[in-house]
Amino acid sequence: MGLTKTDLFTKEQNELAVLAKSLAHPARIAILQYLLESNKCINGDLVNELGLAQATISQHLRELKNVGLIQGSIEGVSMSYCINPEKWSSIQKLFNGMFDKIQNCGPGECC
């Protein structure tokens, strides 16, 4: 059996890609922003806040939980979620590590 494409990249590159993919939907960004702004666990407020169907919100929450950005539980129609501060800090370090590598160029020095 051959290599999968992910085997060609470092653990950090694969982790960044998975995290970036989890952020690649405006509903997920809105959910994260709401959780960050409320600074508490939420319990079903998202349907009213975002105007999306409960099933759609549950799907996005599941994706965010799978990568560890949020923590919480779904029991029937009841849910309780909040930002996972440890993972959030880890993700911030990963992305900042990449963003901090930019070399500032003077006028006419960059393409």
Phi and psi restraints in degrees (value plus and minus 20) as a CYANA .aco file:
   2 GLY   PHI    -102.4   -62.4
   2 GLY   PSI     153.9   193.9
   3 LEU   PHI     -90.3   -50.3
   3 LEU   PSI     125.0   165.0
   4 THR   PHI    -103.4   -63.4
   4 THR   PSI     140.0   180.0
   5 LYS   PHI     -79.7   -39.7
   5 LYS   PSI     -53.6   -13.6
   6 THR   PHI     -86.2   -46.2
   6 THR   PSI     -43.5    -3.5
   7 ASP   PHI     -88.4   -48.4
   7 ASP   PSI     -35.7     4.3
   8 LEU   PHI    -101.3   -61.3
   8 LEU   PSI     -29.8    10.2
   9 PHE   PHI    -139.6   -99.6
   9 PHE   PSI     141.7   181.7
  10 THR   PHI     -91.4   -51.4
  10 THR   PSI     143.8   183.8
  11 LYS   PHI     -78.4   -38.4
  11 LYS   PSI     -62.6   -22.6
  12 GLU   PHI     -84.0   -44.0
  12 GLU   PSI     -62.3   -22.3
  13 GLN   PHI     -83.4   -43.4
  13 GLN   PSI     -62.2   -22.2
  14 ASN   PHI     -85.7   -45.7
  14 ASN   PSI     -60.8   -20.8
  15 GLU   PHI     -85.1   -45.1
  15 GLU   PSI     -63.8   -23.8
  16 LEU   PHI     -80.2   -40.2
  16 LEU   PSI     -60.9   -20.9
  17 ALA   PHI     -84.5   -44.5
  17 ALA   PSI     -63.2   -23.2
  18 VAL   PHI     -83.9   -43.9
  18 VAL   PSI     -63.5   -23.5
  19 LEU   PHI     -85.2   -45.2
  19 LEU   PSI     -62.9   -22.9
  20 ALA   PHI     -82.1   -42.1
  20 ALA   PSI     -60.3   -20.3
  21 LYS   PHI     -83.3   -43.3
  21 LYS   PSI     -58.1   -18.1
  22 SER   PHI     -87.6   -47.6
  22 SER   PSI     -42.5    -2.5
  23 LEU   PHI    -113.5   -73.5
  23 LEU   PSI     -20.8    19.2
  24 ALA   PHI    -106.4   -66.4
  24 ALA   PSI      13.9    53.9
  25 HIS   PHI    -162.3  -122.3
  25 HIS   PSI     110.6   150.6
  26 PRO   PHI     -79.4   -39.4
  26 PRO   PSI     -50.8   -10.8
  27 ALA   PHI     -85.7   -45.7
  27 ALA   PSI     -57.7   -17.7
  28 ARG   PHI     -89.0   -49.0
  28 ARG   PSI     -58.4   -18.4
  29 ILE   PHI     -82.9   -42.9
  29 ILE   PSI     -63.5   -23.5
  30 ALA   PHI     -82.6   -42.6
  30 ALA   PSI     -60.7   -20.7
  31 ILE   PHI     -82.5   -42.5
  31 ILE   PSI     -67.9   -27.9
  32 LEU   PHI     -81.8   -41.8
  32 LEU   PSI     -63.6   -23.6
  33 GLN   PHI     -81.6   -41.6
  33 GLN   PSI     -61.6   -21.6
  34 TYR   PHI     -82.8   -42.8
  34 TYR   PSI     -64.7   -24.7
  35 LEU   PHI     -83.9   -43.9
  35 LEU   PSI     -61.0   -21.0
  36 LEU   PHI     -86.8   -46.8
  36 LEU   PSI     -62.1   -22.1
  37 GLU   PHI     -89.2   -49.2
  37 GLU   PSI     -57.8   -17.8
  38 SER   PHI     -96.5   -56.5
  38 SER   PSI     -44.6    -4.6
  39 ASN   PHI      32.0    72.0
  39 ASN   PSI      18.5    58.5
  40 LYS   PHI    -177.8  -137.8
  40 LYS   PSI     150.5   190.5
  41 CYS   PHI     -93.0   -53.0
  41 CYS   PSI     121.9   161.9
  42 ILE   PHI    -126.2   -86.2
  42 ILE   PSI     131.5   171.5
  43 ASN   PHI    -153.5  -113.5
  43 ASN   PSI      57.3    97.3
  44 GLY   PHI      62.6   102.6
  44 GLY   PSI     -14.8    25.2
  45 ASP   PHI     -91.3   -51.3
  45 ASP   PSI     -38.3     1.7
  46 LEU   PHI     -85.8   -45.8
  46 LEU   PSI     -53.4   -13.4
  47 VAL   PHI     -80.1   -40.1
  47 VAL   PSI     -65.8   -25.8
  48 ASN   PHI     -91.0   -51.0
  48 ASN   PSI     -57.4   -17.4
  49 GLU   PHI     -91.2   -51.2
  49 GLU   PSI     -62.6   -22.6
  50 LEU   PHI    -118.5   -78.5
  50 LEU   PSI     -40.0     0.0
  51 GLY   PHI      53.8    93.8
  51 GLY   PSI      -1.4    38.6
  52 LEU   PHI    -120.4   -80.4
  52 LEU   PSI     140.0   180.0
  53 ALA   PHI     -87.0   -47.0
  53 ALA   PSI     129.9   169.9
  54 GLN   PHI     -76.1   -36.1
  54 GLN   PSI     -61.3   -21.3
  55 ALA   PHI     -83.4   -43.4
  55 ALA   PSI     -58.5   -18.5
  56 THR   PHI     -86.7   -46.7
  56 THR   PSI     -65.0   -25.0
  57 ILE   PHI     -83.0   -43.0
  57 ILE   PSI     -62.7   -22.7
  58 SER   PHI     -79.9   -39.9
  58 SER   PSI     -59.8   -19.8
  59 GLN   PHI     -83.0   -43.0
  59 GLN   PSI     -65.0   -25.0
  60 HIS   PHI     -88.5   -48.5
  60 HIS   PSI     -58.5   -18.5
  61 LEU   PHI     -81.6   -41.6
  61 LEU   PSI     -60.8   -20.8
  62 ARG   PHI     -80.6   -40.6
  62 ARG   PSI     -63.4   -23.4
  63 GLU   PHI     -82.5   -42.5
  63 GLU   PSI     -64.0   -24.0
  64 LEU   PHI     -87.0   -47.0
  64 LEU   PSI     -55.7   -15.7
  65 LYS   PHI     -90.8   -50.8
  65 LYS   PSI     -58.3   -18.3
  66 ASN   PHI     -79.4   -39.4
  66 ASN   PSI     -54.0   -14.0
  67 VAL   PHI    -111.6   -71.6
  67 VAL   PSI     -23.3    16.7
  68 GLY   PHI      68.8   108.8
  68 GLY   PSI     -15.2    24.8
  69 LEU   PHI     -86.3   -46.3
  69 LEU   PSI     -53.2   -13.2
  70 ILE   PHI    -145.4  -105.4
  70 ILE   PSI     141.9   181.9
  71 GLN   PHI    -151.9  -111.9
  71 GLN   PSI     131.7   171.7
  72 GLY   PHI     133.4   173.4
  72 GLY   PSI    -182.2  -142.2
  73 SER   PHI    -168.4  -128.4
  73 SER   PSI     136.4   176.4
  74 ILE   PHI    -141.5  -101.5
  74 ILE   PSI     105.2   145.2
  75 GLU   PHI    -150.5  -110.5
  75 GLU   PSI      82.5   122.5
  76 GLY   PHI      44.3    84.3
  76 GLY   PSI    -145.9  -105.9
  77 VAL   PHI    -112.0   -72.0
  77 VAL   PSI     -23.0    17.0
  78 SER   PHI    -111.1   -71.1
  78 SER   PSI     114.7   154.7
  79 MET   PHI    -161.6  -121.6
  79 MET   PSI     132.8   172.8
  80 SER   PHI    -164.2  -124.2
  80 SER   PSI      97.4   137.4
  81 TYR   PHI    -156.0  -116.0
  81 TYR   PSI     130.7   170.7
  82 CYS   PHI    -172.1  -132.1
  82 CYS   PSI     147.6   187.6
  83 ILE   PHI     -85.3   -45.3
  83 ILE   PSI     119.8   159.8
  84 ASN   PHI    -108.8   -68.8
  84 ASN   PSI      81.3   121.3
  85 PRO   PHI     -82.1   -42.1
  85 PRO   PSI     -55.2   -15.2
  86 GLU   PHI     -86.5   -46.5
  86 GLU   PSI     -65.8   -25.8
  87 LYS   PHI     -87.5   -47.5
  87 LYS   PSI     -60.1   -20.1
  88 TRP   PHI     -77.4   -37.4
  88 TRP   PSI     -64.8   -24.8
  89 SER   PHI     -84.9   -44.9
  89 SER   PSI     -61.5   -21.5
  90 SER   PHI     -82.3   -42.3
  90 SER   PSI     -63.5   -23.5
  91 ILE   PHI     -86.2   -46.2
  91 ILE   PSI     -61.2   -21.2
  92 GLN   PHI     -79.0   -39.0
  92 GLN   PSI     -63.9   -23.9
  93 LYS   PHI     -84.3   -44.3
  93 LYS   PSI     -61.8   -21.8
  94 LEU   PHI     -80.9   -40.9
  94 LEU   PSI     -70.7   -30.7
  95 PHE   PHI     -88.4   -48.4
  95 PHE   PSI     -61.2   -21.2
  96 ASN   PHI     -83.0   -43.0
  96 ASN   PSI     -55.8   -15.8
  97 GLY   PHI     -78.6   -38.6
  97 GLY   PSI     -57.1   -17.1
  98 MET   PHI     -97.5   -57.5
  98 MET   PSI     -66.9   -26.9
  99 PHE   PHI     -85.8   -45.8
  99 PHE   PSI     -52.1   -12.1
 100 ASP   PHI     -91.8   -51.8
 100 ASP   PSI     -28.9    11.1
 101 LYS   PHI    -102.5   -62.5
 101 LYS   PSI     -24.5    15.5
 102 ILE   PHI     -85.9   -45.9
 102 ILE   PSI     118.3   158.3
 103 GLN   PHI    -120.3   -80.3
 103 GLN   PSI     100.2   140.2
 104 ASN   PHI     -92.9   -52.9
 104 ASN   PSI     107.4   147.4
 105 CYS   PHI    -122.7   -82.7
 105 CYS   PSI     130.5   170.5
 106 GLY   PHI    -100.3   -60.3
 106 GLY   PSI     152.7   192.7
 107 PRO   PHI     -75.3   -35.3
 107 PRO   PSI     109.5   149.5
 108 GLY   PHI      59.2    99.2
 108 GLY   PSI     -19.6    20.4
 109 GLU   PHI    -113.3   -73.3
 109 GLU   PSI     -40.2    -0.2
 110 CYS   PHI    -124.4   -84.4
 110 CYS   PSI     139.2   179.2
